[in-house]
């Protein structure tokens, strides 16, 4: 069963289970959230819609206004196909895309035409109401979460979207030799603590936090520690307490010190709801991993003992990849090759593998309760 979150942020799954067992007639409502944040632009959209005939408030996210939208089936495929959902949003001229102060307002249709909704986030919730209009007591569960991947139709009255699951890569068993063999910039890696720490620091959500910007005070391992600018750039945050416990991860665009003991994290994508003051999260920096490269060099073996050659990049030497141009045996260790006396004075080609640094660029966007089952 999916996790249900009540209006106060508490887990109401057990209460929903009991309610479903005792009632055959249910009052349900679809709640749709569309978000987009333009990097480098102070535009952040958070559109909340419901197919219900009146506004519905789920305090965990906000008030969903009546709007016309139609969702298709959520298709789950086998293999390398993507879990997706078709969505039709019927727009009106009064639907405005909010722009910074001093700039001309544009309609949502114009925003789609200009690409401002490209890759936007879409969250679909299902609320169960014990009484008409009450979305807070039993709350809602995430039915689907994804990104706008394709706009199949755009007219004055409707936009038809294809939404791919946020887990379109994570939930696929992709053969490692398909992408991982040469991919040193992938987003599958786990993070690590900042330099000098053995554990990822924990922060408590502080005043000034918005869905797109977290303000946190460090509580562990050193209380009130303030980290330098860019410490967590391209890393990620994960909530460890509160309504978002274990359910929300977001990649960090950049981080910087705030006022007092505050640390500020700017997120690539906004959170689906505003975390409560005191909720805690951990912050990770990108995990640097080793990647290998093949090097080949020409060397002359000394004419007198010892018949040893140190390769040019001995400090990065990982393993031997063969030597050509010799007739005798040889040994290799730590970038130093020792040859037989029969090959004294000969020129040879030494091939070896070195270690280079590749970096995981943070963590992919893992859904909130949208995939919790």
N, C-alpha and C positions, 0 to 999 in steps of 0.2 A: 504494500500500500504506500502511496505517496505521503510525504510529510505535509501536514497542514500547519500553518502558522496563523495564530490569532491576531487580533488587532493590537494587542499589547506586546507582541513579539514572542509569546510563549508557544510551545509546541502543543497543538490541540488534536493531534492525530488520534489519541485514545478516545477523546470525547467525540470525535467525528465517527469513529468505529461504532461506539455505543449508540450514537444517534441514527446511523444507517441501519443498525440492527433493529431499532425500535420503530422506525418510520418507513413506510412504503412510498408515500408521496413526498417528493423533495422539491425544495425551491433552490434552484441553481442559477448562477450567472457567470458568463464568461467575462473576464477582465483582461483587457489588452493594454500593454505598455510598450511604447515605441520610444527609443532614446537614440540620440546622436550627439556627438561632441566633436566640434571641428578643432583639431589641434592647431595652435597658434591663433585661433579666433575665439573671442569670448562668447561663442554661441553654444548653448547647451539646451537641447530640447528634451522634454519629458512629457510625452503625450499620453494621457490616460483615458481610455475609452471603455464603455460597456455596451453590450447589445441590449441591456435592460432598458425599460422605458422611463427611468428616472436616475438621477445621480446616486451612485453607491460609494460609500466610504469604507475602505479597508485601511485602517490607520497605519498599518505596516508600510504601505506604499503611498496612499493618498486618496483623493476623491476622483472616481472614474465618471466621466460625463457621458451622457447618451450619445452614441454615434453609430453609424452604420458600417459594419464590416462583416465579411463572410470569410470563414476559414475553411479550407479543404481538409481532407484526411491527412493525418501525419503518417507519411510513408516511411517505413523502416525496411531497408534493403539488406541483402546479404552480399558479402564480398567487399569491393571497394566503392560501392555506391554510397551516397550520402543520405542520412535521414533528413527529410525536408518537409516543409509545410507550405501550401499555397495560401495566400492571403489577398483578399480584395478590400481596399479601403475606399469608401465612397466619400468624396470630399465636397465641401461647400466653399464658396468664395470667401466666407467669413473665417475659414480655417487659416490661421496666420502662423508663419514660421517666425519665431521671435528673434529679432536682430538686436545688436548692441544699440544703446542710446545714441541718437543722432543720425542713425542710418535708416534709410527708407525701409518700411515693412514690406515683406513679400509674402505671397500665399504659399501654402504647402505644395501646391502644384509647381510653382516656380522653384521652390527648394529642390524638388525631385529633378526638375529639368537641369538645374545647375550642379547636380551631383552631391548636394549637401546631405542627402540621406544615404549615400552609398556606404555599405558596410554597417549600417545602423543596427542597433540591438532591438530584438523583438522578444518580449516575454508574454506568454499566454497563461493566465491563471484561471482556475475554476473555484468559485466561491460557493459554499453551501450556507444557506440562510435558514436558521430555525424559525425566524419570523420575517415577514416581507421587509426587505431593505437592510437587514442586519447581517453585515459581512464580517463583523468583528468577533462575535462570540465563538463561532466555529472556525472562522477564518477562511483561508484559501490555500490551494496547493498549485505548484507550478505544473502545467501540462506540457509546456514546450518552451524552449529558449533557443534562440538562434540569431543569425546575422542575415541582413538583406543581401542576397547574392545576385539577384537578377530582377530587373523590372521588365515584365513581359508586355505591359500595356500602360500607357499614360495618356489620359484625356482630361478634359475640363472637369469631369465629374468622378473619375475613378482611377485608381492606380492599382495594378495587379502585380503582386510581388511573389517571388520565390524566396523562402527563408530556409537557409541551411542550418542544421543543428550546430550549436557551439562545440559539440564533440565530434565534428565531422572527421577529424584526424585522430583524436584520441581513442575513439571507439572502433578503430579499424586495426586488424592484425596485418600490418604492412610488412612484407618480407624485409629484413634488415638490409639485404643486398640491393634492394630497390632504391632506397634513398639514403640510408644511414652510412654506407661505406665511404662516401665522400662529403657528407654533410657535416660541416663543423659550425654551422650557424643555425642549428635547428632549435625548436622550441619544445623539445620533449623532456629536457633535463630538469632535475630538481635543483633547487637553489642551495645556498650555503650561507653561513653567518658572515658578517663583515670581517675583514682582517683583524686578527687579535682576539676574536671571540670564539668560544667553543660551542655556543648555542646561538640560535637566531634570537635577536632581541624582541621583547614583547612590549607593546604599547597600549595605553588606555586611550580610547577615543575622547577628545577634548573639545571644548567650545570652538566654534568656527568651522567645524566639519561640514562638508556638503557631499552629495553623492559622487562628485567628480574629484574631490580633494579631501584627503584625510588629514586631520590634525591630531597628533598623538603625543602623549607624554610617556617616555620610557619607564617601565616598571621593573624590568628584569633583563639582563643580570645586574645592571647598575641603575638604580633609580635616578630619574631626572637627567639621564645622559642625553646630550645633544650631539647628533652626528653631523659630520661635515656635508657641504653641498655635494650632490651627485653620488652620495654613497650607495644609494639603492637604485640608481638609474638602470632600467631594463631588467630589474629584478621583479619580485612580486610580493603581495601581501596575502595573508590567509587569516581569517577570523578564527579565534580559539575560544570565544565565549559570546554569550548573547544569542539573539535569534538567528544570527548568521553562522553560528558555531559549525565549523567544518564544511560549510556549504558555499561560501563565497571566497573566490580567489580573483585577484585582478593584477594585471601587469602594471608596473610603475613606470610612468613616462619619465619623471625626474623627481628628485627629492631635494630638500633644502632645510636649513635650520629656520625655525619660526621665532616668535617672540618668547622670551622667558625660557622655559624648559620644553617648548613645543618643537616637534619635528613635523614637517609638512610633506605629504606624499601626493603628487599629482598623478592621477590614474589615466591610463589609455582610454578606458571606457568607464562611464559612471556606474555606481552601484544601483541595483534595482530599488533600494530603499535607503533612507537615511539611518545609519547606525545610531544606536542610543549612546548617550554619554556614559562612559564606564565600560562599554563593550571593549574587549581586548583583541588584538591581532598581532601576528608575528610578521616581521619583514625579512626578506631574503635578498641577497645579492646574486647576480648571475653566477652560475657554476662554470668555472673554467676547466675544461678537460683537455687531455692530451690527444693530439692527432699526429700521425706519422707521415713522413715524406721520404722518398727514395733519393739518395745522393750517390753520384758516381764521380770518382776523382782518379787522376793519373798520378802515380807516385813511382819513384825509383827506390828499389830495395838497396840498403847499404851494401857495399862490397866487402865489408868486414863485420865481424860479430860485435854487438848483437844485431841481428837482422830484423830490426823492428821499425815499424812505420806508424806514426800517429796521424790519424785523418784530420782534416781541417776543422771539422766540427765535432771533435771528440766529446766535448761537454754535453752535446745533445744526442750522442750515439745511443741507440736502443738495441739494434741487432744487426748481425752480418747478413748481407744479401749476395755474397759471392765475390770471388776474385778471378780475373782472367789474365792470361799472359805468363802463368807460372806452371811449373811441372811438378813441384814438390807439394808437401802438405803445409798447412799454416794453422794458427790459432788466432782468435780475436776476442778481446775483452776490453770493455770500457773505452772503445775507440782506438785501441792499440793493437796492431797486427804484427805477429811474429812469424817469420818465414824460415824455411829450411835453407841450409848453406848452399844447396844446389841451385837456388834461385838468386844468389848474391849478385848485385849489380843490375838485375833485370828491371825493366819498366813494366808496370802492371796497372790494371784498372781495378780499383776497389769500390765495390758498391755496398751501401749500408743504409739502414733506416735511422732517421732522426726523429726526435720528438718536437712538435711545434705546438703552439697554443691556439686552441679554438675556444670560442665562448658561446655558451647557451644564452640566447637573448631573452632571459626571463622565463616566464611561465605562461602557457596559453590560457585563454579565458575560459575558466571552468565555471559552469553554471551555478546558480544559487540553488534553490530547491527544485529547479526545473527538471532535473533528472533523478531526483531522489525517489526511490521506489521502496 
